[in-house]
Each structure stands twice: as structure tokens, then as C-alpha cells.
């Protein structure tokens, strides 16, 4: 019965988290993205902050329910996806920097 209770509480946590995301966080981050649209990589920074916030919340609830291995897997997946996202977005700037460095040498 204890494990069933922890699974049910995790399900309710994710349902609550989706509601908070839909009605609070998404409108907030959309408004911030429209305000900071002139800054380079501003949407990417906001997206990174949102994902790291969700990562911390998900890790906390999973560790509280004694799912440490799953919590570590979620942490690795989120960090890996953020690294891939940043590499994809910075690839044009990195290629231009490489061209400039090749011209200098």
C-alpha cells in the first residue's frame, strides 16, 4: 500500500504541475519572451530556466518518494537535452568564430 500511495502522489504532482505550467508559467514566460525579444538568445535562456526549474521540482518529488535512480535519470536527460539545444543554437556562431580564427592564423 505504501508504494501505491507514492505512485498516486506522483501522478497528482504531475497533474498539478501541468496545470501550473498551463495557467501560470507558460503565460509568464511568453510575456517575458516578448519583452526580451530584442536580446540575443533570450528565448533560449528563458527556456533553459524553465527546464531547470521543472528538473528541480521533478527531482525533489521523486527523491521524496524514494525513486533516487529515476530522479538521477531525469536529471541527466534534462541536462543532456539542454546541452544539445544550446549546441544546435550556437552552431552558426561557432562556425563563424572558427572561420575568423582560421583567417587570423
Backbone torsions as a table, in degrees:
resi	resn	phi	psi	omega
1	UNK	NA	-30.7	-179.3
2	UNK	-65.7	-43.2	179.1
3	UNK	-67.2	-36.1	178.0
4	UNK	-64.8	-38.9	178.1
5	UNK	-63.6	-40.4	-179.9
6	UNK	-68.3	-37.3	178.1
7	UNK	-66.8	-41.4	178.7
8	UNK	-64.5	-40.6	179.2
9	UNK	-67.2	-34.7	176.4
10	UNK	-66.3	-40.7	178.3
11	UNK	-61.5	-45.8	178.9
12	UNK	-66.2	-34.2	176.7
13	UNK	-61.7	-45.8	-179.4
14	UNK	-68.5	-34.6	174.4
15	UNK	-63.9	-43.2	177.4
16	UNK	-64.5	-40.9	-179.9
17	UNK	-63.9	-38.3	177.7
18	UNK	-66.3	-37.1	178.0
19	UNK	-66.7	-43.3	178.2
20	UNK	-62.8	-40.7	179.5
21	UNK	-63.8	-47.1	-176.2
22	UNK	-65.0	-42.2	-169.5
23	UNK	-103.4	-12.4	-179.3
24	UNK	-122.9	-59.2	-171.5
25	UNK	-72.6	-43.3	-179.1
26	UNK	-62.5	-47.0	176.3
27	UNK	-62.8	-36.8	178.8
28	UNK	-63.9	-48.6	-179.1
29	UNK	-69.5	-30.8	175.4
30	UNK	-65.6	-41.7	178.4
31	UNK	-66.3	-43.2	177.9
32	UNK	-64.1	-37.5	179.1
33	UNK	-65.9	-38.1	179.2
34	UNK	-71.4	-32.2	179.2
35	UNK	-73.2	-41.5	-176.0
36	UNK	-97.4	24.1	-176.0
37	UNK	-64.2	-24.6	-177.5
38	UNK	-77.2	-19.6	-179.8
39	UNK	-80.3	140.0	178.3
40	UNK	-69.5	138.2	177.7
41	UNK	62.7	20.8	-177.9
42	UNK	-67.4	-41.2	178.7
43	UNK	-65.5	-36.3	178.7
44	UNK	-67.2	-38.6	177.5
45	UNK	-66.1	-42.9	178.0
46	UNK	-64.6	-40.7	178.3
47	UNK	-63.9	-40.1	177.6
48	UNK	-63.4	-43.6	179.0
49	UNK	-62.7	-41.1	179.3
50	UNK	-64.7	-44.4	179.1
51	UNK	-65.8	-38.7	178.0
52	UNK	-68.2	-33.6	175.2
53	UNK	-64.1	-47.3	177.1
54	UNK	-63.4	-36.8	178.6
55	UNK	-60.3	-45.5	179.7
56	UNK	-64.9	-40.6	178.8
57	UNK	-64.9	-44.6	-178.7
58	UNK	-67.3	-41.7	177.4
59	UNK	-60.8	-42.8	-178.1
60	UNK	-63.1	-45.4	-178.0
61	UNK	-69.0	-37.3	179.3
62	UNK	-70.1	-38.9	178.2
63	UNK	-70.0	-33.0	177.2
64	UNK	-65.3	-34.3	179.8
65	UNK	-90.6	10.7	176.1
66	UNK	66.2	41.1	172.7
67	UNK	-114.2	62.2	-174.6
68	UNK	-64.7	-39.6	-178.7
69	UNK	-64.8	-43.1	177.6
70	UNK	-65.8	-36.8	177.6
71	UNK	-62.6	-43.2	178.7
72	UNK	-65.9	-38.4	177.4
73	UNK	-63.3	-41.4	177.1
74	UNK	-63.3	-41.9	-179.9
75	UNK	-62.5	-45.3	179.5
76	UNK	-64.9	-41.1	-179.7
77	UNK	-64.6	-42.6	-179.5
78	UNK	-67.2	-44.6	-179.8
79	UNK	-65.4	-39.5	177.8
80	UNK	-64.8	-41.4	179.0
81	UNK	-67.2	-34.6	176.6
82	UNK	-67.4	-38.9	177.9
83	UNK	-63.4	-45.3	178.5
84	UNK	-62.6	-39.9	179.3
85	UNK	-63.0	-46.2	180.0
86	UNK	-65.7	-39.4	178.9
87	UNK	-63.1	-42.2	179.5
88	UNK	-63.8	-39.6	-178.1
89	UNK	-75.7	-30.6	-177.7
90	UNK	-93.0	-1.5	-178.5
91	UNK	-57.9	-45.2	178.1
92	UNK	-62.4	-41.4	179.4
93	UNK	-66.9	-37.4	178.6
94	UNK	-67.4	-37.7	178.9
95	UNK	-68.1	-37.9	176.7
96	UNK	-65.6	-39.8	177.4
97	UNK	-64.1	-39.4	177.7
98	UNK	-63.2	-42.3	178.1
99	UNK	-62.5	-43.3	178.3
100	UNK	-63.3	-41.6	178.7
101	UNK	-66.5	-34.3	177.3
102	UNK	-68.8	-34.2	177.9
103	UNK	-69.9	-31.1	-179.5
104	UNK	-75.1	-27.4	-177.3
105	UNK	-92.4	NA	NA
